[in-house]
Amino acid sequence: MPMGLNDQQLQRIDDIVATRRKIKRGGTLFRNGEAFASLYAIRTGFFKTCVATEDGRDQVTGFQMAGEIIGLDGIVNDHHTCDAVALEDAEVCVMPFDRIEELSREVTALQNHVHRIMSREIVREHGVMLLLGSMRAEERLAAFLLNLVQRLHARGFSQSELVLRMTREEIGSYLGLKLETVSRTFSKFVEDGTVEVKQRHVKILNTDALRRLVNNQQPCQ
């Protein structure tokens, strides 16, 4: 929610997001090709976005968690360009985009906030391109874990522990790695004392080691 709004403006925004929708694990919030009408604020749960490749495989394009906005892909051409699938039981707040646009014209703070959200998405996409274009397997997984834990920490969770809501295979699809490579890299991190892994529970023991892996890769600014 943007800061600096008066009670009346807050109430009007609240009216926009009054509708909630529950999605069961494995259920779809929206599908590729579906008409775009709303943005969704994830209230609880975890989602993945994915597209079907020509050979029928699912290519994961992102993971979204509680407190984040999903559905921005539909703004450009008025239809969604991916599927959004719940990785666990989830609830979203439905925000009709025409009403957001209408209110944004009157409330500058809201317009700026929407622009910031869209800008963050562009930056994220750029980061993924860098990840897939130039990083080795260890660097990719290190960047992925650091990004996840940073986003979770911003929402009040632990700085060093997380539960992976996605499978190793889905992580591999997102990072452009084979399942075996993801498993092997996790094992190497465990052997090096960098992380502790118990099924889907991951504890980062040496954040600096992960950061060094990623930062050594970054080009000079």
LINBEL-V896088 format. One record per backbone hydrogen bond with DSSP energy under -0.5 kcal/mol. CO is the residue of the C=O (numbers start at 1). NH is the residue of the N-H. Records with the same first field share a line. If there is no record, write none. Layout:
BEGIN
CO: NH + NH
END
This chain:
BEGIN
6: 10
7: 11
8: 12
9: 13
10: 14
11: 15
12: 16
13: 17
15: 18
19: 94
21: 92
23: 90
24: 27
27: 86
30: 84
31: 34
34: 80
37: 97 + 98
39: 95
40: 42 + 70
41: 43 + 93
42: 67
44: 91
45: 66
46: 87 + 88
47: 64
48: 85
49: 61 + 62
50: 83
51: 59
53: 56
57: 53 + 59
58: 60
59: 51
62: 49
64: 47
65: 68
68: 42
70: 40
71: 74
72: 75
74: 78
78: 36
80: 33
83: 50 + 85
84: 29 + 30
85: 48
86: 26
90: 23
91: 43 + 44
92: 21 + 94
93: 41
94: 19 + 96
95: 39
96: 100
97: 101
98: 102
99: 103
100: 104
101: 105
102: 106
103: 106 + 107
106: 108
107: 110 + 111
108: 112
109: 113
110: 114
111: 115
112: 116
113: 117
114: 118
115: 119
116: 120
117: 121
118: 122
119: 123
120: 124
121: 125
122: 126
123: 127
124: 128
125: 129
126: 130
127: 131
128: 132
129: 133
130: 134
131: 135
136: 140
137: 141
138: 142
139: 143
140: 144
141: 145
142: 146
143: 147
144: 148
145: 149
146: 150
147: 151
148: 152
149: 153
150: 154
152: 155 + 157
153: 156
160: 204
162: 164 + 202
163: 165
167: 171
168: 172
169: 173
170: 174
171: 175
172: 176 + 177
178: 182
179: 183
180: 184
181: 185
182: 186
183: 187
184: 188
185: 189
186: 190
187: 191
188: 192
189: 194 + 195
190: 193
194: 205 + 206
196: 203
198: 201
200: 164 + 202
201: 198
202: 162 + 204
203: 196 + 205
206: 210
207: 211
208: 212
209: 213
210: 214
211: 215
212: 216
214: 217 + 218
END
